[in-house]
C-alpha cells in the first residue's frame, strides 16, 4: 500500500534517531524529540516545480506542521509544500 498525497502536499518519512545521547545514556522513546528531518516519499501533483523536490530528497520541515500517519507499521508525516523549509545536500 502507498500514500499518494493530494494537491500541494508531500509525504515524508522520519530518519531513525540515535537511541543514546552524547554521554552513552540510552533514551526511552518518550524522551526523544521528534526530528524535523525527513526523506521525501511521495509528492503531490500540484507541488510547485520550482521547489525541485524529488523522491529520496532529505528535507527539513517546520516543527509543528503536518499530519502524522501510520501505515503498515511505518510512520509518515504529510506536510504542505509551504512547510518544507530546506533541502539537505
ROZA-402246 format. One record per residue (C-alpha): z, x, y; residue in one letter; residue number from 1. Coordinates in steps of 0.2 Angstrom, whole numbers. Layout:
BEGIN
<atom><Z>Z</Z><X>X</X><Y>Y</Y><minu>A</minu><tido>NUM</tido></atom>
...
***
This chain:
BEGIN
<atom><Z>0</Z><X>0</X><Y>0</Y><minu>X</minu><tido>1</tido></atom>
<atom><Z>-4</Z><X>6</X><Y>18</Y><minu>X</minu><tido>2</tido></atom>
<atom><Z>1</Z><X>2</X><Y>35</Y><minu>X</minu><tido>3</tido></atom>
<atom><Z>-13</Z><X>-2</X><Y>47</Y><minu>X</minu><tido>4</tido></atom>
<atom><Z>-7</Z><X>-3</X><Y>65</Y><minu>X</minu><tido>5</tido></atom>
<atom><Z>-15</Z><X>-16</X><Y>76</Y><minu>X</minu><tido>6</tido></atom>
<atom><Z>-20</Z><X>-14</X><Y>94</Y><minu>X</minu><tido>7</tido></atom>
<atom><Z>-14</Z><X>2</X><Y>103</Y><minu>X</minu><tido>8</tido></atom>
<atom><Z>-1</Z><X>6</X><Y>90</Y><minu>X</minu><tido>9</tido></atom>
<atom><Z>2</Z><X>22</X><Y>79</Y><minu>X</minu><tido>10</tido></atom>
<atom><Z>11</Z><X>23</X><Y>63</Y><minu>X</minu><tido>11</tido></atom>
<atom><Z>22</Z><X>39</X><Y>62</Y><minu>X</minu><tido>12</tido></atom>
<atom><Z>32</Z><X>47</X><Y>48</Y><minu>X</minu><tido>13</tido></atom>
<atom><Z>48</Z><X>57</X><Y>52</Y><minu>X</minu><tido>14</tido></atom>
<atom><Z>49</Z><X>75</X><Y>46</Y><minu>X</minu><tido>15</tido></atom>
<atom><Z>64</Z><X>80</X><Y>35</Y><minu>X</minu><tido>16</tido></atom>
<atom><Z>78</Z><X>87</X><Y>45</Y><minu>X</minu><tido>17</tido></atom>
<atom><Z>90</Z><X>100</X><Y>39</Y><minu>X</minu><tido>18</tido></atom>
<atom><Z>105</Z><X>94</X><Y>29</Y><minu>X</minu><tido>19</tido></atom>
<atom><Z>116</Z><X>109</X><Y>36</Y><minu>X</minu><tido>20</tido></atom>
<atom><Z>120</Z><X>114</X><Y>53</Y><minu>X</minu><tido>21</tido></atom>
<atom><Z>119</Z><X>132</X><Y>60</Y><minu>X</minu><tido>22</tido></atom>
<atom><Z>136</Z><X>135</X><Y>53</Y><minu>X</minu><tido>23</tido></atom>
<atom><Z>131</Z><X>130</X><Y>35</Y><minu>X</minu><tido>24</tido></atom>
<atom><Z>141</Z><X>114</X><Y>35</Y><minu>X</minu><tido>25</tido></atom>
<atom><Z>132</Z><X>100</X><Y>26</Y><minu>X</minu><tido>26</tido></atom>
<atom><Z>130</Z><X>85</X><Y>37</Y><minu>X</minu><tido>27</tido></atom>
<atom><Z>131</Z><X>67</X><Y>30</Y><minu>X</minu><tido>28</tido></atom>
<atom><Z>116</Z><X>55</X><Y>34</Y><minu>X</minu><tido>29</tido></atom>
<atom><Z>127</Z><X>45</X><Y>46</Y><minu>X</minu><tido>30</tido></atom>
<atom><Z>129</Z><X>61</X><Y>57</Y><minu>X</minu><tido>31</tido></atom>
<atom><Z>111</Z><X>66</X><Y>58</Y><minu>X</minu><tido>32</tido></atom>
<atom><Z>102</Z><X>62</X><Y>74</Y><minu>X</minu><tido>33</tido></atom>
<atom><Z>85</Z><X>53</X><Y>72</Y><minu>X</minu><tido>34</tido></atom>
<atom><Z>72</Z><X>66</X><Y>75</Y><minu>X</minu><tido>35</tido></atom>
<atom><Z>59</Z><X>62</X><Y>89</Y><minu>X</minu><tido>36</tido></atom>
<atom><Z>46</Z><X>72</X><Y>80</Y><minu>X</minu><tido>37</tido></atom>
<atom><Z>34</Z><X>64</X><Y>68</Y><minu>X</minu><tido>38</tido></atom>
<atom><Z>17</Z><X>65</X><Y>59</Y><minu>X</minu><tido>39</tido></atom>
<atom><Z>3</Z><X>53</X><Y>63</Y><minu>X</minu><tido>40</tido></atom>
<atom><Z>0</Z><X>42</X><Y>48</Y><minu>X</minu><tido>41</tido></atom>
<atom><Z>-12</Z><X>29</X><Y>55</Y><minu>X</minu><tido>42</tido></atom>
<atom><Z>-20</Z><X>25</X><Y>72</Y><minu>X</minu><tido>43</tido></atom>
<atom><Z>-24</Z><X>8</X><Y>78</Y><minu>X</minu><tido>44</tido></atom>
<atom><Z>-42</Z><X>3</X><Y>83</Y><minu>X</minu><tido>45</tido></atom>
<atom><Z>-38</Z><X>1</X><Y>101</Y><minu>X</minu><tido>46</tido></atom>
<atom><Z>-29</Z><X>18</X><Y>104</Y><minu>X</minu><tido>47</tido></atom>
<atom><Z>-37</Z><X>27</X><Y>119</Y><minu>X</minu><tido>48</tido></atom>
<atom><Z>-49</Z><X>41</X><Y>113</Y><minu>X</minu><tido>49</tido></atom>
<atom><Z>-43</Z><X>52</X><Y>127</Y><minu>X</minu><tido>50</tido></atom>
<atom><Z>-27</Z><X>55</X><Y>118</Y><minu>X</minu><tido>51</tido></atom>
<atom><Z>-36</Z><X>65</X><Y>105</Y><minu>X</minu><tido>52</tido></atom>
<atom><Z>-24</Z><X>59</X><Y>91</Y><minu>X</minu><tido>53</tido></atom>
<atom><Z>-29</Z><X>61</X><Y>73</Y><minu>X</minu><tido>54</tido></atom>
<atom><Z>-20</Z><X>58</X><Y>57</Y><minu>X</minu><tido>55</tido></atom>
<atom><Z>-9</Z><X>73</X><Y>52</Y><minu>X</minu><tido>56</tido></atom>
<atom><Z>-5</Z><X>77</X><Y>70</Y><minu>X</minu><tido>57</tido></atom>
<atom><Z>13</Z><X>82</X><Y>74</Y><minu>X</minu><tido>58</tido></atom>
<atom><Z>19</Z><X>72</X><Y>89</Y><minu>X</minu><tido>59</tido></atom>
<atom><Z>35</Z><X>69</X><Y>100</Y><minu>X</minu><tido>60</tido></atom>
<atom><Z>38</Z><X>51</X><Y>105</Y><minu>X</minu><tido>61</tido></atom>
<atom><Z>51</Z><X>43</X><Y>116</Y><minu>X</minu><tido>62</tido></atom>
<atom><Z>69</Z><X>41</X><Y>110</Y><minu>X</minu><tido>63</tido></atom>
<atom><Z>72</Z><X>23</X><Y>110</Y><minu>X</minu><tido>64</tido></atom>
<atom><Z>54</Z><X>17</X><Y>105</Y><minu>X</minu><tido>65</tido></atom>
<atom><Z>46</Z><X>9</X><Y>90</Y><minu>X</minu><tido>66</tido></atom>
<atom><Z>49</Z><X>-2</X><Y>76</Y><minu>X</minu><tido>67</tido></atom>
<atom><Z>57</Z><X>6</X><Y>60</Y><minu>X</minu><tido>68</tido></atom>
<atom><Z>48</Z><X>0</X><Y>44</Y><minu>X</minu><tido>69</tido></atom>
<atom><Z>52</Z><X>4</X><Y>26</Y><minu>X</minu><tido>70</tido></atom>
<atom><Z>38</Z><X>3</X><Y>13</Y><minu>X</minu><tido>71</tido></atom>
<atom><Z>39</Z><X>8</X><Y>-5</Y><minu>X</minu><tido>72</tido></atom>
<atom><Z>54</Z><X>20</X><Y>-2</Y><minu>X</minu><tido>73</tido></atom>
<atom><Z>45</Z><X>28</X><Y>13</Y><minu>X</minu><tido>74</tido></atom>
<atom><Z>52</Z><X>26</X><Y>31</Y><minu>X</minu><tido>75</tido></atom>
<atom><Z>40</Z><X>24</X><Y>45</Y><minu>X</minu><tido>76</tido></atom>
<atom><Z>40</Z><X>20</X><Y>64</Y><minu>X</minu><tido>77</tido></atom>
<atom><Z>27</Z><X>10</X><Y>73</Y><minu>X</minu><tido>78</tido></atom>
<atom><Z>25</Z><X>15</X><Y>91</Y><minu>X</minu><tido>79</tido></atom>
<atom><Z>14</Z><X>10</X><Y>106</Y><minu>X</minu><tido>80</tido></atom>
<atom><Z>2</Z><X>24</X><Y>111</Y><minu>X</minu><tido>81</tido></atom>
<atom><Z>12</Z><X>25</X><Y>128</Y><minu>X</minu><tido>82</tido></atom>
<atom><Z>27</Z><X>30</X><Y>118</Y><minu>X</minu><tido>83</tido></atom>
<atom><Z>19</Z><X>46</X><Y>112</Y><minu>X</minu><tido>84</tido></atom>
<atom><Z>23</Z><X>60</X><Y>125</Y><minu>X</minu><tido>85</tido></atom>
<atom><Z>16</Z><X>76</X><Y>117</Y><minu>X</minu><tido>86</tido></atom>
<atom><Z>6</Z><X>83</X><Y>103</Y><minu>X</minu><tido>87</tido></atom>
<atom><Z>14</Z><X>99</X><Y>95</Y><minu>X</minu><tido>88</tido></atom>
<atom><Z>2</Z><X>113</X><Y>92</Y><minu>X</minu><tido>89</tido></atom>
***
